[in-house]
């Protein structure tokens, strides 16, 4: 289905600056084919059509009658080759009045299957959390449990404006199946552990290859994901890097999340985790480094030199008592920074608005400088910055000609958005995700009026509640 989205305020980039402008968005075959200034004639015809009942004033349904005698030029489209013959009759008209339209947010590090463990292992230290609470539960869960848990997590992400997520999981095919069924964009990595990828790590690597063969699509892609330096040898990291290069896949891992991890790595290898990964060839422009809280020595310059992306997880890192990644130092050094929620068991939410707000305010406080981590920079971390390591710059995290039609529609009548003094600032400092009414991914409505047309929400809730009752007995 093709759409013309009119009447909304749109977050776009102009001359290197993020701004909010009134724009018409043309969506054709799942992509944005034009983003244009509305003309006076378009505004008048839109007003008349709405008043006459010819256009559904509710964006959440996304289905309207079109006004066939209005051409694309009347809606503000420039007369460029390939555009001048577009007719409104080829599109369905969507009224986005009183809506702020964002590029879909990108959650660059999470574990969707862990949604089952929300509010389960809280107020304990990191080592007890991971080794005594989380891992024992993971060892008992049936594979199919991860499908329902992941699906619930994906619903939470979409409901708060996220359209793309990067996952690290341990249950073959379940995260990918959930992403496929919901229609969400995903980059999915099977967590790898061991000394040798082709010996004790082989079974997990083969799982990743099987799920890639079964589920890879335009929306669902895959990644190679060694878990961490304390669970994988340098040899496995080197092998993973070579497989990633050969297959053209994203690389992702946890790194320098805690003092224990860094201290034990230095004791074992004589180097920090970042330096060890650099020696293995794992650091590339397509590498995501989740956490990076405990930077020591030359770690930041090493990451910068290899062009890898740091994924900061403010809520999770703070909640587990590990501290805060030095985000402002990364930015000052020119390191690309994106944002992730981490898993629900350590966050305990998948809400990127919460992460943006925490990130901005935390680093102002840590640096005692209210100019640090400004809203525009943080919003970029959740959008355009995140697209770079995915090799989708200009295609994801932006509303521009040729980009994927991944859009989040926020209700500007929500109390948290009023008054509209600075809408970009509102995304960090007052919005909380409840403002999101509808979400489009790849030109398809994945959520409309806060409902998921392709998902039995009641069934998902029931299945997760049953699993929690059976497997999370304390």
Sine and cosine of phi, psi and omega as CSV:
sin_phi,cos_phi,sin_psi,cos_psi,sin_omega,cos_omega
0.00,0.00,0.62,-0.79,0.02,-1.00
-0.94,-0.33,0.57,-0.82,-0.09,-1.00
-0.70,-0.71,0.52,-0.85,0.31,-0.95
-0.92,-0.40,0.87,-0.50,-0.02,-1.00
-0.98,-0.21,0.90,-0.44,-0.12,-0.99
-0.83,-0.56,0.37,-0.93,0.16,-0.99
1.00,0.07,-0.09,1.00,-0.07,-1.00
-0.99,-0.11,0.25,-0.97,0.16,-0.99
-0.99,-0.12,0.72,-0.69,-0.22,-0.97
-0.83,-0.56,0.72,-0.69,0.09,-1.00
-0.99,0.13,0.91,-0.41,-0.04,-1.00
-0.71,-0.70,0.20,-0.98,0.07,-1.00
-0.95,-0.30,0.78,-0.63,0.04,-1.00
-0.76,-0.66,0.85,-0.53,0.02,-1.00
0.78,0.62,0.67,0.74,0.05,-1.00
0.98,0.21,0.16,0.99,-0.03,-1.00
-0.84,-0.54,0.66,-0.75,0.09,-1.00
-0.98,0.20,0.78,-0.62,0.00,-1.00
-0.64,-0.77,0.29,-0.96,0.11,-0.99
-0.93,-0.37,0.81,-0.59,-0.04,-1.00
-0.70,-0.71,0.44,-0.90,0.18,-0.98
-0.97,0.23,0.85,-0.53,-0.08,-1.00
-0.63,-0.78,0.43,-0.90,0.24,-0.97
-0.99,-0.16,0.72,-0.70,0.01,-1.00
-0.92,-0.40,0.83,-0.56,0.05,-1.00
-0.98,-0.20,0.84,-0.55,-0.02,-1.00
-0.90,-0.43,0.85,-0.52,-0.01,-1.00
-0.68,-0.73,0.78,-0.62,0.04,-1.00
0.80,0.60,0.65,0.76,0.10,-0.99
0.99,0.11,-0.02,1.00,-0.02,-1.00
-0.82,-0.58,0.34,-0.94,0.08,-1.00
-0.99,0.13,0.88,-0.47,-0.03,-1.00
-0.99,-0.17,-0.21,0.98,0.07,-1.00
-0.24,-0.97,0.57,-0.82,0.13,-0.99
-0.74,-0.67,0.94,-0.35,-0.20,-0.98
-0.75,-0.66,0.44,-0.90,0.12,-0.99
-0.92,0.40,0.70,-0.72,0.08,-1.00
-0.96,0.29,0.62,-0.79,0.05,-1.00
-1.00,-0.01,0.25,-0.97,0.04,-1.00
-0.87,0.49,-0.64,0.76,-0.01,-1.00
-0.90,0.44,-0.62,0.79,0.00,-1.00
-0.90,0.43,-0.67,0.74,-0.01,-1.00
-0.89,0.46,-0.67,0.75,-0.03,-1.00
-0.92,0.39,-0.68,0.74,-0.02,-1.00
-0.93,0.36,-0.58,0.81,0.04,-1.00
-0.91,0.42,-0.71,0.71,0.03,-1.00
-0.86,0.51,-0.71,0.70,-0.03,-1.00
-0.90,0.44,-0.68,0.73,-0.04,-1.00
-0.91,0.41,-0.62,0.79,0.03,-1.00
-0.91,0.41,-0.71,0.70,-0.03,-1.00
-0.90,0.44,-0.54,0.84,-0.03,-1.00
-1.00,0.10,0.02,1.00,0.03,-1.00
0.99,0.15,0.09,1.00,-0.02,-1.00
-0.98,0.19,-0.20,0.98,0.01,-1.00
-0.74,-0.67,0.79,-0.62,0.03,-1.00
-0.91,0.41,0.87,-0.49,-0.05,-1.00
-0.97,0.23,-0.05,1.00,-0.05,-1.00
-0.97,-0.23,0.94,-0.33,-0.03,-1.00
-0.88,0.48,-0.41,0.91,-0.15,-0.99
-0.91,0.42,-0.41,0.91,0.02,-1.00
-1.00,0.04,-0.48,0.88,0.12,-0.99
0.92,0.40,0.25,0.97,0.00,-1.00
-0.78,-0.62,0.81,-0.58,-0.04,-1.00
-0.59,-0.81,0.32,-0.95,0.22,-0.98
-0.97,0.24,0.53,-0.85,0.00,-1.00
-0.97,-0.26,0.47,-0.88,0.00,-1.00
-1.00,-0.07,0.98,-0.21,-0.25,-0.97
-0.96,0.29,-0.28,0.96,-0.02,-1.00
-1.00,-0.07,0.12,0.99,0.07,-1.00
-0.98,-0.22,0.81,-0.59,-0.01,-1.00
-1.00,-0.08,0.16,-0.99,-0.06,-1.00
-0.88,0.48,-0.56,0.83,0.00,-1.00
-0.89,0.46,-0.57,0.82,0.01,-1.00
-0.90,0.43,-0.44,0.90,0.01,-1.00
-1.00,0.01,0.17,0.99,0.13,-0.99
0.99,-0.14,0.11,0.99,0.00,-1.00
-0.95,0.31,0.67,-0.74,0.04,-1.00
-0.94,0.33,0.47,-0.88,0.03,-1.00
-1.00,0.10,0.99,0.11,0.05,-1.00
-0.88,-0.47,0.45,-0.89,-0.04,-1.00
-0.85,0.53,0.73,-0.68,0.00,-1.00
1.00,-0.06,-0.19,0.98,-0.02,-1.00
-0.91,-0.40,-0.50,0.87,-0.20,-0.98
-0.90,0.43,-0.32,0.95,-0.01,-1.00
-1.00,-0.09,0.02,1.00,0.05,-1.00
-0.93,0.38,0.73,-0.68,0.03,-1.00
-0.91,-0.42,0.56,-0.83,0.04,-1.00
-0.86,0.52,-0.47,0.88,0.00,-1.00
-0.88,0.48,-0.32,0.95,0.02,-1.00
-0.99,0.13,-0.09,1.00,-0.12,-0.99
-0.78,-0.63,0.40,-0.92,0.23,-0.97
-1.00,-0.08,0.68,-0.73,-0.07,-1.00
-1.00,0.01,0.79,-0.62,0.01,-1.00
-0.90,-0.44,0.85,-0.53,0.03,-1.00
-1.00,0.03,0.92,-0.40,-0.01,-1.00
-0.95,-0.30,0.48,0.88,0.07,-1.00
-0.84,0.54,0.64,-0.77,-0.01,-1.00
0.89,0.45,0.46,0.89,0.06,-1.00
-0.83,-0.56,0.59,-0.81,0.21,-0.98
-0.97,-0.22,0.83,-0.56,-0.07,-1.00
-0.97,-0.26,0.86,-0.51,0.00,-1.00
-0.93,-0.36,0.46,-0.89,0.28,-0.96
-0.90,0.44,0.61,-0.79,0.00,-1.00
-0.83,0.56,0.64,-0.77,0.00,-1.00
-0.97,0.25,0.44,-0.90,0.00,-1.00
-0.89,-0.45,0.90,-0.43,0.07,-1.00
-1.00,-0.01,0.97,-0.26,-0.23,-0.97
-1.00,-0.02,0.05,1.00,0.13,-0.99
-0.34,-0.94,0.89,-0.46,0.08,-1.00
-0.39,-0.92,0.09,-1.00,0.08,-1.00
-0.72,-0.70,1.00,0.04,-0.17,-0.99
-0.88,0.47,-0.54,0.84,-0.04,-1.00
-0.90,0.44,-0.34,0.94,-0.05,-1.00
-0.98,0.19,0.00,1.00,0.01,-1.00
-0.84,0.55,-0.50,0.87,0.06,-1.00
-0.84,0.54,-0.50,0.87,-0.09,-1.00
-1.00,-0.10,0.41,0.91,0.06,-1.00
-0.87,0.50,0.74,-0.68,0.04,-1.00
0.85,0.53,0.58,0.81,-0.05,-1.00
-0.96,-0.28,-0.66,0.75,-0.10,-1.00
-0.82,-0.57,0.96,0.28,-0.12,-0.99
-0.94,-0.35,0.39,-0.92,0.14,-0.99
0.87,0.49,0.60,0.80,0.12,-0.99
-0.79,-0.62,0.30,-0.95,-0.03,-1.00
-0.95,0.30,0.24,-0.97,-0.14,-0.99
-0.85,0.52,-0.71,0.70,-0.06,-1.00
-0.91,0.41,-0.65,0.76,0.06,-1.00
-0.92,0.39,-0.66,0.75,0.02,-1.00
-0.82,0.57,-0.76,0.65,-0.10,-1.00
-0.98,0.21,-0.79,0.62,-0.20,-0.98
-1.00,0.04,-0.41,0.91,-0.05,-1.00
-0.94,-0.33,-0.35,0.94,-0.04,-1.00
-0.95,-0.33,-0.84,0.55,-0.13,-0.99
-0.96,0.28,-0.82,0.58,-0.10,-0.99
-0.88,0.48,-0.65,0.76,0.05,-1.00
-0.87,0.49,-0.59,0.80,0.04,-1.00
-0.93,0.37,-0.70,0.71,0.00,-1.00
-0.84,0.54,-0.58,0.81,-0.04,-1.00
-0.94,0.35,-0.33,0.94,-0.05,-1.00
-0.98,-0.21,-0.28,0.96,-0.10,-1.00
-0.95,0.32,0.68,-0.73,0.12,-0.99
-0.95,0.31,0.45,-0.89,-0.07,-1.00
-0.83,0.55,-0.69,0.72,-0.09,-1.00
-0.91,0.42,-0.34,0.94,0.04,-1.00
-0.88,0.47,-0.53,0.85,-0.05,-1.00
-0.93,0.36,-0.42,0.91,0.04,-1.00
-0.92,0.40,-0.77,0.63,-0.05,-1.00
-0.93,0.37,-0.63,0.78,0.02,-1.00
-0.91,0.42,-0.69,0.73,0.03,-1.00
-0.90,0.43,-0.67,0.74,-0.02,-1.00
-0.89,0.46,-0.65,0.76,0.07,-1.00
-0.88,0.47,-0.68,0.73,0.03,-1.00
-0.89,0.46,-0.65,0.76,0.01,-1.00
-0.91,0.41,-0.62,0.78,0.06,-1.00
-0.88,0.48,-0.66,0.75,0.04,-1.00
-0.89,0.45,-0.66,0.75,0.02,-1.00
-0.88,0.47,-0.77,0.64,-0.01,-1.00
-0.88,0.48,-0.67,0.74,-0.03,-1.00
-0.89,0.46,-0.34,0.94,0.06,-1.00
-0.92,-0.39,0.46,0.89,0.22,-0.97
1.00,0.02,0.09,1.00,0.03,-1.00
-1.00,0.05,0.73,-0.68,0.00,-1.00
-0.90,-0.44,-0.29,0.96,0.02,-1.00
-0.73,-0.68,0.66,-0.75,0.09,-1.00
-0.68,-0.73,0.49,-0.87,0.11,-0.99
-0.94,-0.34,0.85,-0.53,-0.15,-0.99
-0.90,-0.43,0.54,-0.84,0.24,-0.97
-0.82,-0.57,0.83,-0.56,-0.17,-0.99
-0.70,-0.71,0.01,-1.00,0.01,-1.00
-0.66,-0.75,0.21,0.98,0.00,-1.00
-0.83,-0.56,0.94,-0.34,-0.18,-0.98
-0.80,0.60,0.83,-0.55,0.16,-0.99
0.98,0.18,-0.21,0.98,-0.16,-0.99
-0.96,0.28,-0.68,0.73,0.04,-1.00
-0.91,0.42,-0.67,0.74,0.01,-1.00
-0.90,0.43,-0.66,0.75,0.03,-1.00
-0.89,0.46,-0.67,0.74,0.02,-1.00
-0.90,0.45,-0.68,0.73,0.02,-1.00
-0.89,0.45,-0.67,0.74,0.04,-1.00
-0.88,0.47,-0.71,0.70,-0.08,-1.00
-0.93,0.37,-0.57,0.82,0.01,-1.00
-0.99,0.12,-0.45,0.89,-0.05,-1.00
1.00,0.02,0.54,0.84,-0.06,-1.00
-0.98,-0.18,0.49,-0.87,0.04,-1.00
-0.99,0.12,0.72,-0.70,-0.13,-0.99
-0.54,-0.84,0.51,-0.86,0.19,-0.98
-0.82,-0.58,0.91,-0.42,-0.25,-0.97
-0.85,-0.52,0.79,-0.62,0.02,-1.00
-0.84,-0.54,0.75,-0.66,0.14,-0.99
-0.97,0.23,0.85,-0.52,0.01,-1.00
-0.86,0.51,0.79,-0.61,-0.04,-1.00
-0.95,-0.30,0.60,-0.80,0.08,-1.00
-0.62,-0.78,0.35,-0.94,0.11,-0.99
0.76,-0.65,-0.01,-1.00,0.01,-1.00
-1.00,-0.03,-0.52,0.85,-0.08,-1.00
-0.62,-0.78,0.82,-0.57,-0.05,-1.00
-0.85,0.52,-0.50,0.87,-0.10,-0.99
-0.98,-0.19,0.11,0.99,0.04,-1.00
-0.85,-0.53,-1.00,-0.05,-0.02,-1.00
-0.97,0.25,-0.23,0.97,0.07,-1.00
-0.99,-0.13,0.00,1.00,-0.17,-0.99
-0.92,0.40,-0.67,0.74,-0.09,-1.00
-0.88,0.48,-0.65,0.76,0.01,-1.00
-0.94,0.34,-0.63,0.77,0.04,-1.00
-0.89,0.45,-0.64,0.77,0.03,-1.00
-0.91,0.40,-0.57,0.82,0.10,-1.00
-0.86,0.50,-0.70,0.71,0.01,-1.00
-0.87,0.49,-0.67,0.74,0.00,-1.00
-0.91,0.41,-0.63,0.77,0.01,-1.00
-0.91,0.41,-0.70,0.71,-0.03,-1.00
-0.94,0.35,-0.52,0.86,0.08,-1.00
-0.90,0.44,-0.70,0.72,0.00,-1.00
-0.89,0.46,-0.58,0.81,-0.09,-1.00
-0.99,0.11,-0.60,0.80,-0.22,-0.98
-0.91,-0.42,-0.18,0.98,-0.09,-1.00
-0.88,0.47,0.69,-0.72,-0.05,-1.00
-0.44,-0.90,-0.14,-0.99,0.06,-1.00
-0.88,0.47,-0.51,0.86,-0.03,-1.00
-1.00,-0.08,-0.61,0.79,-0.12,-0.99
-0.97,-0.24,0.90,-0.44,0.03,-1.00
-0.87,-0.50,0.09,-1.00,-0.10,-0.99
-0.76,-0.65,0.30,-0.95,-0.07,-1.00
-0.66,-0.75,0.37,-0.93,0.13,-0.99
-0.98,-0.18,0.81,-0.59,-0.28,-0.96
-0.70,-0.71,0.97,0.24,0.18,-0.98
-0.85,0.52,0.69,-0.73,-0.15,-0.99
-0.91,0.42,-0.86,0.51,-0.06,-1.00
-0.18,-0.98,0.25,-0.97,-0.05,-1.00
-0.92,0.39,-0.37,0.93,0.03,-1.00
-1.00,0.07,-0.12,0.99,0.04,-1.00
-0.86,-0.51,-0.10,0.99,0.01,-1.00
-0.75,-0.67,0.59,-0.80,0.03,-1.00
-0.99,0.15,0.34,-0.94,0.13,-0.99
-0.83,0.55,-0.57,0.82,0.02,-1.00
-0.88,0.48,-0.69,0.72,0.01,-1.00
-0.90,0.44,-0.64,0.77,0.05,-1.00
-0.88,0.48,-0.66,0.75,0.02,-1.00
-0.89,0.45,-0.69,0.72,0.03,-1.00
-0.90,0.43,-0.67,0.75,0.01,-1.00
-0.88,0.47,-0.66,0.75,0.01,-1.00
-0.88,0.47,-0.66,0.75,0.01,-1.00
-0.92,0.38,-0.63,0.77,0.05,-1.00
-0.91,0.42,-0.63,0.78,0.03,-1.00
-0.89,0.45,-0.67,0.74,0.02,-1.00
-0.92,0.40,-0.68,0.73,-0.02,-1.00
-0.90,0.44,-0.62,0.78,-0.09,-1.00
-0.99,-0.13,-0.05,1.00,-0.01,-1.00
0.91,0.41,0.62,0.79,-0.09,-1.00
-0.96,-0.28,0.46,-0.89,0.14,-0.99
-0.89,0.46,0.56,-0.83,0.12,-0.99
-0.93,-0.38,0.65,-0.76,0.05,-1.00
-0.58,-0.82,0.54,-0.84,0.04,-1.00
-0.32,-0.95,0.28,-0.96,0.19,-0.98
-1.00,0.01,0.62,-0.78,0.02,-1.00
-0.48,-0.88,0.70,-0.71,0.11,-0.99
0.78,0.62,0.78,0.63,-0.01,-1.00
-0.99,0.10,-0.52,0.85,-0.08,-1.00
-0.67,-0.74,0.32,-0.95,0.08,-1.00
-0.88,0.47,-0.64,0.77,0.00,-1.00
-0.84,0.54,-0.71,0.71,0.01,-1.00
-0.87,0.49,-0.73,0.68,-0.04,-1.00
-0.93,0.37,-0.72,0.70,-0.02,-1.00
-0.88,0.47,-0.70,0.72,-0.03,-1.00
-0.93,0.36,-0.54,0.84,0.03,-1.00
-0.93,0.36,-0.68,0.73,0.05,-1.00
-0.89,0.46,-0.65,0.76,0.02,-1.00
-0.90,0.43,-0.62,0.79,-0.07,-1.00
-0.99,0.13,-0.65,0.76,-0.12,-0.99
-0.90,-0.43,-0.14,0.99,-0.02,-1.00
0.97,0.23,0.20,0.98,-0.03,-1.00
-0.56,-0.83,0.30,-0.95,0.09,-1.00
-0.95,0.31,0.32,-0.95,0.07,-1.00
-0.82,0.57,-0.66,0.75,0.01,-1.00
-0.88,0.48,-0.70,0.72,0.00,-1.00
-0.91,0.41,-0.62,0.79,0.05,-1.00
-0.88,0.47,-0.72,0.70,0.00,-1.00
-0.90,0.44,-0.58,0.81,0.04,-1.00
-0.88,0.47,-0.65,0.76,0.00,-1.00
-0.91,0.42,-0.47,0.88,-0.07,-1.00
-1.00,0.10,-0.18,0.98,-0.07,-1.00
1.00,0.08,0.16,0.99,-0.06,-1.00
-0.97,0.23,-0.38,0.93,-0.02,-1.00
-0.99,0.10,0.91,-0.42,0.00,-1.00
-0.63,-0.78,0.02,-1.00,0.06,-1.00
-0.95,0.31,-0.21,0.98,0.04,-1.00
-0.95,-0.31,0.41,0.91,-0.02,-1.00
-0.96,-0.29,0.75,-0.67,0.11,-0.99
-0.97,-0.24,0.80,-0.60,0.02,-1.00
-0.93,-0.37,0.98,-0.20,-0.05,-1.00
-0.98,0.20,0.73,-0.69,0.10,-0.99
1.00,-0.03,-0.98,0.18,0.00,-1.00
0.78,0.63,0.71,0.70,-0.02,-1.00
-0.98,0.18,-0.67,0.74,-0.14,-0.99
-0.97,-0.24,0.98,0.21,0.03,-1.00
-1.00,0.07,0.73,-0.68,0.01,-1.00
-0.71,-0.71,0.44,-0.90,0.07,-1.00
0.84,0.54,-0.81,-0.59,-0.06,-1.00
-1.00,-0.07,0.28,0.96,-0.11,-0.99
-0.80,0.60,-0.74,0.67,-0.09,-1.00
-0.91,0.42,-0.69,0.73,0.00,-1.00
-0.92,0.38,-0.55,0.84,0.06,-1.00
-0.89,0.46,-0.74,0.67,0.00,-1.00
-0.87,0.50,-0.70,0.72,0.02,-1.00
-0.86,0.50,-0.72,0.70,-0.07,-1.00
-0.89,0.45,-0.53,0.85,-0.01,-1.00
-1.00,0.01,-0.17,0.99,0.04,-1.00
0.96,0.26,0.34,0.94,0.02,-1.00
-0.97,0.24,0.31,-0.95,-0.02,-1.00
-0.96,-0.29,0.76,-0.65,0.11,-0.99
-1.00,0.05,0.74,-0.68,0.09,-1.00
-0.93,-0.36,0.95,-0.30,-0.01,-1.00
-1.00,0.04,0.59,-0.81,-0.05,-1.00
-0.79,-0.61,0.97,0.22,-0.20,-0.98
-0.84,0.55,-0.77,0.64,-0.09,-1.00
-0.91,0.40,-0.72,0.69,-0.03,-1.00
-0.90,0.44,-0.74,0.67,-0.02,-1.00
-0.88,0.48,-0.63,0.78,0.02,-1.00
-0.94,0.34,-0.69,0.72,-0.09,-1.00
-0.91,0.41,-0.57,0.82,0.02,-1.00
-1.00,0.08,0.07,1.00,0.09,-1.00
0.97,0.26,0.31,0.95,-0.03,-1.00
-1.00,0.05,-0.28,0.96,0.01,-1.00
0.96,-0.29,-0.44,-0.90,-0.06,-1.00
-0.76,-0.65,0.69,-0.72,0.10,-1.00
-0.89,0.46,0.57,-0.82,-0.01,-1.00
-0.97,0.23,0.94,0.35,-0.14,-0.99
-0.88,0.47,-0.69,0.72,-0.02,-1.00
-0.91,0.42,-0.58,0.81,0.06,-1.00
-0.92,0.40,-0.63,0.78,0.08,-1.00
-0.86,0.50,-0.74,0.67,-0.02,-1.00
-0.89,0.46,-0.68,0.73,-0.01,-1.00
-0.90,0.44,-0.48,0.87,0.02,-1.00
-1.00,0.08,-0.13,0.99,0.00,-1.00
1.00,0.06,0.32,0.95,0.06,-1.00
-0.99,0.17,0.69,-0.73,0.06,-1.00
-0.96,0.28,0.78,-0.62,-0.03,-1.00
-0.86,-0.51,0.74,-0.68,0.11,-0.99
-0.84,-0.55,0.02,-1.00,-0.11,-0.99
-0.80,-0.60,0.62,-0.79,0.13,-0.99
-0.71,-0.71,0.30,-0.95,0.05,-1.00
-1.00,-0.05,-0.33,0.94,-0.25,-0.97
0.91,0.42,-0.18,-0.98,-0.06,-1.00
-0.99,0.12,0.32,-0.95,-0.03,-1.00
-0.90,0.43,-0.44,0.90,-0.03,-1.00
-0.93,0.38,-0.31,0.95,-0.02,-1.00
-0.85,-0.53,0.15,0.99,-0.12,-0.99
-0.94,-0.34,-0.89,0.46,0.22,0.97
-0.92,-0.40,0.65,0.76,-0.03,-1.00
-0.67,-0.74,0.20,-0.98,0.04,-1.00
-0.89,-0.46,0.54,0.84,-0.14,-0.99
-0.99,-0.11,0.94,-0.33,-0.04,-1.00
-0.94,0.35,-0.40,0.91,0.08,-1.00
-0.91,0.41,-0.63,0.78,0.06,-1.00
-0.88,0.48,-0.68,0.73,-0.01,-1.00
-0.90,0.43,-0.67,0.74,0.00,-1.00
-0.89,0.47,-0.69,0.72,0.00,-1.00
-0.90,0.44,-0.71,0.70,0.02,-1.00
-0.89,0.45,-0.71,0.71,-0.05,-1.00
-0.85,0.53,-0.75,0.66,-0.05,-1.00
-0.91,0.41,-0.72,0.69,-0.06,-1.00
-0.96,0.28,-0.62,0.79,0.01,-1.00
-0.85,0.53,-0.74,0.67,-0.12,-0.99
-0.97,0.22,-0.38,0.93,0.20,-0.98
-0.91,0.42,-0.67,0.75,0.00,-1.00
-0.94,0.33,-0.70,0.71,-0.02,-1.00
-0.88,0.48,-0.67,0.74,-0.02,-1.00
-1.00,0.02,-0.08,1.00,-0.05,-1.00
0.78,0.62,0.70,0.71,-0.05,-1.00
-0.54,-0.84,0.94,-0.35,-0.09,-1.00
-0.95,0.31,-0.09,1.00,0.04,-1.00
-1.00,0.00,-0.16,0.99,-0.02,-1.00
-0.97,0.23,0.45,-0.89,0.00,-1.00
0.74,0.68,0.84,0.55,0.01,-1.00
-0.91,0.41,0.36,-0.93,-0.11,-0.99
-0.82,0.57,-0.70,0.72,-0.04,-1.00
-0.88,0.48,-0.66,0.75,0.02,-1.00
-0.91,0.42,-0.66,0.75,-0.02,-1.00
-0.93,0.37,-0.66,0.75,0.05,-1.00
-0.88,0.47,-0.62,0.78,0.07,-1.00
-0.88,0.47,-0.62,0.79,0.02,-1.00
-0.87,0.49,-0.54,0.84,-0.02,-1.00
-1.00,0.05,-0.06,1.00,-0.07,-1.00
-0.74,-0.67,-1.00,-0.07,-0.15,-0.99
-0.89,0.46,-0.66,0.75,0.02,-1.00
-0.84,0.54,-0.63,0.77,-0.08,-1.00
-0.92,0.39,-0.44,0.90,-0.03,-1.00
-0.96,0.29,-0.38,0.92,-0.13,-0.99
-0.89,0.47,-0.80,0.60,-0.01,-1.00
-0.93,0.38,-0.29,0.96,0.06,-1.00
-0.99,0.12,-0.03,1.00,-0.09,-1.00
0.86,0.50,0.59,0.81,0.00,-1.00
-0.81,-0.58,0.45,0.89,0.04,-1.00
-0.85,0.52,0.73,-0.68,-0.05,-1.00
0.99,0.11,-0.13,0.99,-0.02,-1.00
-0.91,-0.42,-0.53,0.85,0.07,-1.00
-0.84,-0.54,0.42,-0.91,0.04,-1.00
0.94,0.33,0.36,0.93,0.00,-1.00
-0.45,-0.90,0.45,-0.89,0.12,-0.99
-0.93,-0.36,0.98,-0.18,-0.10,-0.99
-0.40,-0.92,0.31,-0.95,0.03,-1.00
-0.83,0.55,0.77,-0.64,0.03,-1.00
1.00,0.00,-0.20,0.98,-0.01,-1.00
-0.97,0.26,0.36,-0.93,0.12,-0.99
-0.90,0.43,0.61,-0.80,0.00,-1.00
-0.99,0.11,0.93,0.37,0.08,-1.00
-0.96,-0.28,0.97,-0.25,-0.18,-0.98
-0.74,-0.68,0.62,-0.79,0.10,-0.99
-0.89,-0.45,0.75,-0.67,-0.04,-1.00
-0.95,-0.31,0.89,-0.45,-0.01,-1.00
-0.97,-0.24,0.63,-0.78,-0.01,-1.00
-0.99,0.15,0.92,-0.38,0.00,-1.00
-0.97,0.26,-0.10,1.00,0.08,-1.00
-1.00,0.03,-0.08,1.00,0.06,-1.00
-0.89,0.45,0.65,-0.76,-0.02,-1.00
-0.81,0.59,-0.58,0.82,-0.03,-1.00
-0.93,0.36,-0.21,0.98,-0.01,-1.00
-0.96,-0.26,0.07,1.00,-0.08,-1.00
-0.91,-0.42,0.71,-0.71,-0.08,1.00
-0.98,0.22,0.24,-0.97,-0.08,-1.00
-1.00,0.00,0.87,0.50,-0.02,-1.00
-0.95,0.31,-0.67,0.74,-0.02,-1.00
-0.46,-0.89,0.99,-0.14,-0.12,-0.99
-0.94,0.34,-0.50,0.87,0.04,-1.00
-0.94,0.35,-0.67,0.74,0.07,-1.00
-0.87,0.49,-0.58,0.81,-0.02,-1.00
-0.88,0.48,-0.49,0.87,-0.03,-1.00
-0.91,0.42,-0.49,0.87,0.02,-1.00
-1.00,-0.10,-0.59,0.81,-0.26,-0.97
-0.95,-0.31,-0.31,0.95,0.00,-1.00
-0.74,-0.67,-0.52,0.85,0.03,-1.00
-0.93,0.37,0.53,-0.85,0.00,-1.00
-0.76,-0.65,0.13,0.99,0.01,-1.00
0.99,-0.13,-0.40,0.92,0.02,-1.00
-0.93,0.36,-0.25,0.97,-0.01,-1.00
-0.96,0.27,-0.28,0.96,-0.05,-1.00
-0.95,0.31,0.85,-0.52,-0.01,-1.00
-0.98,-0.21,-0.66,0.75,-0.08,-1.00
-0.61,-0.79,0.47,-0.88,-0.01,-1.00
-0.66,-0.75,0.72,-0.69,0.06,-1.00
-0.90,-0.43,0.71,-0.70,0.06,-1.00
-0.77,-0.64,0.85,-0.53,-0.03,-1.00
0.86,0.51,0.55,0.84,0.03,-1.00
0.98,0.19,0.13,0.99,0.01,-1.00
-0.89,-0.45,0.62,-0.78,0.03,-1.00
-0.97,0.26,0.95,-0.31,0.04,-1.00
-1.00,0.04,-0.54,0.84,0.11,-0.99
-0.69,-0.72,0.73,-0.68,0.03,-1.00
-0.77,-0.64,0.80,-0.60,0.01,-1.00
0.78,0.63,0.66,0.75,0.02,-1.00
0.91,0.42,0.33,0.94,0.07,-1.00
-0.87,-0.50,0.51,-0.86,-0.01,-1.00
-0.97,-0.23,0.97,-0.25,-0.11,-0.99
-0.90,0.44,-0.41,0.91,-0.05,-1.00
-0.97,-0.24,0.13,0.99,-0.11,-0.99
-0.79,-0.61,0.68,-0.73,0.12,-0.99
-0.99,0.10,1.00,-0.03,-0.10,-1.00
-0.88,0.48,-0.64,0.77,-0.01,-1.00
-0.89,0.45,-0.64,0.77,0.03,-1.00
-0.90,0.44,-0.68,0.74,0.00,-1.00
-0.88,0.48,-0.73,0.69,0.01,-1.00
-0.88,0.48,-0.68,0.73,-0.01,-1.00
-0.88,0.47,-0.74,0.67,-0.05,-1.00
-0.89,0.46,-0.66,0.75,-0.02,-1.00
-0.93,0.38,-0.65,0.76,0.04,-1.00
-0.88,0.47,-0.65,0.76,0.02,-1.00
-0.90,0.43,-0.67,0.74,0.00,-1.00
-0.91,0.42,-0.66,0.75,0.00,-1.00
-0.89,0.45,-0.66,0.75,0.00,-1.00
-0.90,0.44,-0.53,0.85,-0.07,-1.00
-1.00,0.06,-0.61,0.79,-0.19,-0.98
-0.94,-0.34,-0.18,0.98,-0.04,-1.00
-0.93,-0.35,0.63,0.78,0.04,-1.00
-0.95,0.31,0.76,-0.65,-0.03,-1.00
-0.99,-0.13,0.00,0.00,0.00,0.00
